[in-house]
Amino acid sequence: MEDPARIVRFAYNCFDCNAAITRDIVAQGAGWNTTGLLLDIPDNVFLCETCSQPTKVTDLIHAGLMTEQPTWKSNMTVTNYGDIDIYAPTTGFAASAIRGSQLQETLQYMQPGRSMGIHPGRFDFGSAQNVVLPLGNYFGMGMNSTYLYCGFADNIFPGCAFECQGNGTTILEDLTLISSCQPSAQSEVIGFGGTDSTPYVPAGQGVNSIKNNGILILNRCRIISKGFGIYNWSGTNNSIFCKDCEIVGGRWGVYNGASMSATACLTEITDSKITMDASYCTHVGKQGPNLVAFAAGGGVMNVRNCYVSLKGNASSGKPHGETGNPVSGQAVNCAWINADGGQPGTRINLLDVHSRITPNGAPSWADISLEYGVIAVHGGSGSGPLGQWINYEL
């Protein structure tokens, strides 16, 4: 069984230029102040940022120039796995909400370029606020082993359940993300959803405002939502890259660009499976209860080598959801460019995509529904006879 992990802070003055230096590292074990340190430090030294003078960490330990940081949970552990620092609750069969709160606390230690691993289990972040992911790398133990739940809904404040940051890169691999919000609430699982029109500060997190120049990379992840899955809504020059993933939902699987977005947003889905069923949907919203795998209102979306399965129902595709927000198009669509946002140059490229639609009583359906912009199809197959693509254009 792994020993409790702690954060140890070294605060000292450079022995050469006397510059004040502070360094935090992870410690583990009862002998944390002597031999129990996990020294994830090149050559076991700290370099002064002012004069580059090296100082041996062992010299600082012997001099007692370190303090344990009390904010670190005693029941969290760290495992050194190459370049990955793995933080994980070790509460055994503790409730998923406890595990989620513990994992939430570790986010404050994340920094751009740093990596966090998450052990198998269910981690529930609750519904009071969304999870604003700091820039960095997050690694689970497999989409059938590591599950992250968030019940946040954006009816009050805009933003995804797992909201990404701008001006840097966020990577998630080998885990499942689930938006578990209650019926009648709109939800988006992950992406760039915050807007600058209603900035807010979730407890313990930074301002969730509009994000620019952000990159989200999803590898071998499963995205599950009653509403939206991957959501590239707000900001400029934001990009989402998704590979070897599964997207399961009841409304829109992937959305790129809208009224809060510029055209300079990009979403790419590669080698993935998208399964949408209208019976999963618990919220209509202004777009109506239409079912779409890939929807766009701005920017460019590239979809490569993906398999799409959509199942409608008799209530799919009402003329509008909220009063005064009519939406045209078909009830069930593989790809749809809609007029919500009206950004010029909107484009969806489908390369070797295979679409299968089961209307199941839906009043209308099409593989492609186009209000404006361009949807380009190269290879693949549609839902018509002999794989024909069924198109609908206004």
C-alpha positions in Angstrom: 0.0 0.0 0.0 1.4 3.4 -1.0 2.3 5.9 1.7 0.6 9.3 2.0 2.0 11.9 -0.3 2.8 15.5 0.7 4.1 18.7 -0.9 7.4 19.8 0.5 8.5 23.4 -0.1 12.1 24.4 -0.1 12.7 28.1 0.6 16.3 29.4 0.7 18.7 31.9 -0.6 21.1 31.1 -3.4 24.5 30.4 -1.9 26.2 32.4 -4.7 24.0 35.5 -5.5 21.7 35.4 -2.4 18.6 35.4 -4.6 15.4 34.2 -2.8 14.3 30.8 -4.2 11.2 28.7 -3.6 10.7 25.2 -5.0 7.9 22.7 -4.4 8.3 19.0 -4.9 6.3 15.9 -4.0 7.3 13.7 -1.0 6.1 10.3 0.0 6.6 8.0 3.0 7.3 8.3 6.7 10.8 9.4 5.9 9.7 12.3 3.8 12.2 14.7 5.4 15.3 12.5 4.8 15.2 9.7 2.3 11.5 9.6 1.3 11.6 12.3 -1.2 10.7 11.5 -4.8 13.3 13.7 -6.5 11.8 14.4 -9.9 14.6 16.9 -10.5 17.4 16.7 -13.0 20.8 15.7 -11.4 19.2 16.2 -7.9 19.8 19.9 -7.9 17.9 23.2 -8.1 19.2 25.9 -10.4 19.1 29.5 -9.4 17.1 31.5 -12.0 19.3 34.5 -11.4 22.8 33.1 -11.7 22.3 29.4 -12.6 24.2 28.3 -9.6 23.3 24.7 -8.7 22.3 23.7 -5.2 22.1 20.1 -4.1 18.7 19.1 -2.8 20.4 16.8 -0.2 22.2 19.8 1.2 18.9 21.6 1.7 17.4 18.6 3.4 20.3 18.3 5.8 20.1 22.1 6.5 16.4 21.7 7.2 15.4 24.3 4.7 12.0 22.9 3.9 8.5 22.8 5.2 5.5 20.5 4.6 2.6 22.2 2.9 -0.6 21.5 5.0 -3.0 21.8 2.0 -2.1 18.4 0.7 -4.5 15.6 1.6 -3.0 12.9 3.7 -5.0 10.3 1.8 -3.7 11.2 -1.6 -0.7 9.4 -3.1 1.8 10.1 -5.8 3.5 7.6 -8.0 6.5 8.5 -10.1 5.8 7.0 -13.6 8.4 8.3 -15.9 7.4 11.9 -16.8 4.0 11.4 -15.2 3.1 12.4 -11.6 0.1 10.2 -10.8 -2.1 11.6 -8.1 -5.0 9.4 -6.9 -7.3 9.0 -3.9 -6.6 5.9 -1.9 -9.9 5.8 0.0 -10.7 2.3 -1.2 -14.5 1.9 -1.5 -15.2 5.5 -0.5 -18.2 7.3 -2.1 -17.5 8.6 -5.5 -18.3 12.2 -4.3 -15.5 12.0 -1.8 -13.1 10.7 -4.5 -14.3 13.6 -6.7 -13.7 16.2 -4.1 -10.2 14.9 -3.5 -9.4 14.9 -7.1 -10.7 18.4 -7.5 -8.3 19.6 -4.8 -5.3 18.3 -6.7 -6.1 20.5 -9.7 -4.6 23.5 -7.9 -1.2 21.8 -8.3 -1.5 21.4 -12.1 0.7 23.6 -14.3 1.1 23.8 -18.1 3.0 20.8 -19.3 2.6 18.9 -16.1 0.9 15.5 -16.1 -1.6 14.0 -13.8 -2.6 10.3 -13.8 -5.9 9.2 -12.4 -6.4 5.7 -10.9 -9.4 3.5 -11.8 -12.7 4.3 -10.2 -15.6 6.7 -10.3 -15.0 10.4 -9.4 -18.1 12.5 -9.0 -17.5 16.3 -9.0 -21.2 17.1 -8.1 -23.5 19.6 -9.7 -22.8 22.9 -7.9 -20.2 24.0 -10.4 -18.3 22.8 -13.4 -14.7 21.6 -13.4 -12.3 24.2 -14.9 -9.4 22.1 -16.1 -6.0 23.8 -15.7 -3.7 23.5 -18.7 -1.8 20.2 -18.5 -2.0 16.5 -19.3 -4.5 14.1 -17.7 -4.2 10.3 -18.1 -6.7 7.7 -16.9 -6.3 4.0 -16.8 -8.7 3.2 -19.6 -12.1 4.4 -20.7 -13.6 1.3 -19.0 -11.7 2.0 -15.8 -11.5 5.7 -15.0 -14.9 7.6 -14.9 -15.2 11.4 -14.3 -18.8 12.6 -13.6 -20.0 16.2 -13.4 -23.7 17.2 -13.0 -23.2 20.9 -13.8 -25.7 22.4 -16.2 -25.1 25.7 -18.1 -28.6 27.0 -17.7 -27.3 29.5 -15.1 -23.7 30.1 -16.2 -22.4 29.2 -19.6 -19.6 26.6 -19.7 -19.0 22.9 -20.2 -19.1 20.4 -17.4 -15.3 20.1 -18.0 -14.3 23.5 -19.2 -10.9 24.0 -21.0 -8.6 27.0 -20.9 -7.2 29.2 -23.6 -3.6 30.1 -24.4 -2.2 26.6 -24.0 -2.9 22.9 -24.4 -5.0 20.4 -22.4 -4.6 16.7 -23.1 -6.9 13.9 -21.8 -6.3 10.2 -22.5 -7.8 6.9 -21.6 -10.8 7.9 -19.5 -14.6 8.4 -19.7 -16.2 11.9 -19.1 -19.9 11.9 -18.3 -22.3 14.9 -17.9 -24.8 13.6 -15.4 -27.0 16.7 -15.1 -30.7 16.4 -14.2 -33.5 16.3 -16.8 -34.6 19.7 -18.3 -31.0 21.0 -18.0 -28.8 21.7 -20.9 -25.3 20.2 -20.7 -22.1 20.1 -22.6 -19.4 17.6 -21.6 -16.1 19.1 -22.6 -14.7 22.0 -24.6 -14.7 25.8 -24.7 -18.1 26.9 -23.5 -17.5 29.9 -21.3 -18.4 33.4 -22.6 -17.2 36.9 -21.6 -20.8 38.1 -21.3 -21.4 36.5 -18.0 -18.0 35.7 -16.4 -18.1 34.0 -13.0 -15.8 32.5 -10.5 -16.6 28.9 -9.3 -15.4 28.2 -5.8 -11.7 27.6 -5.7 -11.2 28.1 -9.4 -10.2 30.9 -11.8 -12.5 33.2 -13.8 -14.4 31.1 -16.4 -14.6 33.7 -19.1 -14.1 33.6 -22.9 -11.1 31.5 -24.0 -8.8 32.1 -26.9 -6.0 30.2 -28.5 -6.7 27.0 -26.6 -6.0 23.5 -27.8 -7.9 20.4 -26.5 -6.6 16.9 -27.4 -8.7 13.8 -26.6 -7.2 10.4 -27.2 -9.0 7.1 -26.4 -11.7 8.8 -24.4 -15.5 8.1 -24.1 -17.8 11.2 -24.0 -21.3 10.6 -22.6 -24.0 13.3 -22.5 -27.8 13.6 -22.5 -27.2 16.8 -24.5 -24.0 18.0 -26.2 -20.8 16.1 -26.2 -17.7 17.9 -27.5 -18.3 21.7 -27.6 -16.2 24.3 -29.4 -18.3 27.3 -28.7 -16.6 30.4 -27.5 -13.4 32.3 -28.2 -11.1 32.6 -31.3 -8.5 30.2 -32.6 -9.6 27.4 -30.3 -8.9 23.9 -31.6 -10.2 20.4 -30.6 -8.5 17.2 -31.8 -10.3 13.9 -31.0 -8.8 10.5 -32.0 -9.9 6.9 -31.2 -12.8 8.1 -29.1 -16.4 7.1 -28.5 -19.1 9.8 -28.3 -22.5 8.8 -26.9 -25.4 11.3 -26.6 -29.0 12.2 -27.1 -28.8 15.5 -29.0 -25.6 16.8 -30.6 -22.4 14.8 -30.6 -19.9 17.5 -31.7 -20.5 21.2 -32.2 -18.1 23.7 -33.7 -18.6 27.4 -33.6 -21.7 29.6 -32.9 -22.8 33.1 -32.1 -20.0 33.6 -29.6 -17.3 32.3 -31.9 -15.3 33.6 -34.7 -14.7 31.6 -37.8 -11.2 30.8 -36.6 -12.1 27.6 -34.7 -11.2 24.1 -35.7 -12.5 20.7 -34.6 -11.1 17.4 -35.9 -12.6 13.9 -35.2 -10.6 11.0 -36.3 -11.0 7.2 -36.1 -13.9 7.5 -33.7 -17.4 6.1 -33.1 -20.4 8.3 -32.6 -23.7 6.8 -31.2 -26.7 9.1 -30.8 -30.2 8.1 -29.6 -33.0 10.7 -29.3 -34.4 8.8 -26.3 -31.3 9.9 -24.2 -32.2 13.6 -24.7 -33.7 15.3 -21.6 -33.5 19.0 -22.7 -34.7 20.7 -25.9 -33.3 24.2 -25.9 -33.7 26.7 -28.7 -32.4 24.3 -31.4 -35.3 21.9 -30.9 -35.0 18.2 -30.2 -33.1 17.4 -33.4 -30.4 14.8 -33.3 -27.1 15.5 -34.9 -23.7 13.8 -34.9 -21.7 16.8 -36.3 -23.1 20.3 -36.1 -21.4 23.6 -37.0 -22.3 27.3 -36.9 -18.8 28.6 -37.7 -15.2 27.6 -38.4 -14.1 24.3 -39.9 -14.8 20.7 -38.8 -12.8 17.8 -40.3 -14.2 14.2 -39.7 -12.1 11.3 -40.8 -12.7 7.5 -40.8 -15.6 7.6 -38.3 -18.7 5.5 -37.9 -21.9 7.2 -37.0 -25.2 5.6 -35.7 -28.2 7.8 -35.1 -31.6 6.7 -33.8 -34.5 9.2 -33.8 -38.0 9.0 -32.3 -41.4 10.5 -33.0 -40.7 13.7 -31.0 -37.5 14.5 -33.0 -37.3 17.7 -34.9 -40.1 20.0 -33.6 -40.1 23.4 -35.5 -38.5 25.1 -32.5 -37.6 24.5 -28.9 -37.8 27.8 -27.0 -40.4 30.3 -28.1 -39.2 32.7 -30.8 -36.1 30.6 -31.8 -37.2 28.7 -34.9 -34.7 26.2 -36.3 -35.0 24.6 -39.7 -33.3 21.5 -41.0 -34.2 17.9 -40.6 -35.0 16.0 -37.4 -32.1 13.6 -37.6 -28.7 14.5 -39.3 -25.3 13.1 -39.5 -23.9 16.5 -40.4 -25.7 19.8 -40.2 -24.6 23.4 -40.7 -27.2 25.6 -39.0 -27.8 29.3 -39.0 -27.3 29.8 -35.3 -24.5 32.3 -35.3 -24.4 33.0 -39.0 -20.6 32.8 -39.3 -19.3 33.0 -42.9 -17.0 30.3 -44.3 -18.5 27.5 -42.2 -17.4 24.1 -43.5 -17.7 20.4 -42.6 -15.4 17.9 -44.4 -16.5 14.3 -44.1 -13.7 11.9 -45.2 -14.4 8.1 -45.2 -17.3 8.6 -42.8 -20.0 6.0 -42.6 -23.5 7.2 -41.5 -26.4 5.0 -40.5 -29.7 6.6 -39.5 -32.7 4.8 -38.0 -35.6 7.2 -38.2 -37.7 5.3 -35.6 -40.7 7.5 -36.2 -38.8 10.8 -36.8 -40.8 13.0 -39.1 -37.7 13.8 -41.3 -34.1 12.9 -41.6 -31.0 13.3 -43.8 -27.4 12.4 -43.7 -26.6 16.0 -44.6 -28.7 19.0 -43.8 -27.3 22.3 -45.1 -28.6 25.8 -44.4 -25.5 27.6 -45.6 -21.8 27.0 -45.9 -20.3 23.8 -47.3 -20.4 20.2 -46.4 -17.9 18.2 -48.5 -18.1 14.4 -48.7 -15.2 12.2 -49.7 -15.7 8.4 -49.6 -17.6 6.7 -46.9 -21.3 5.8 -47.1 -24.7 7.2 -46.2 -28.0 5.8 -45.0 -29.6 5.5 -48.5 -29.8 2.5 -50.8 -26.4 1.1 -51.6 -24.8 3.6 -49.2 -26.1 6.7 -50.9 -25.8 10.0 -49.0 -29.2 11.5 -48.3 -29.0 15.3 -48.6 -31.3 18.1 -47.6 -30.6 21.8 -48.5 -32.7 24.8 -47.9 
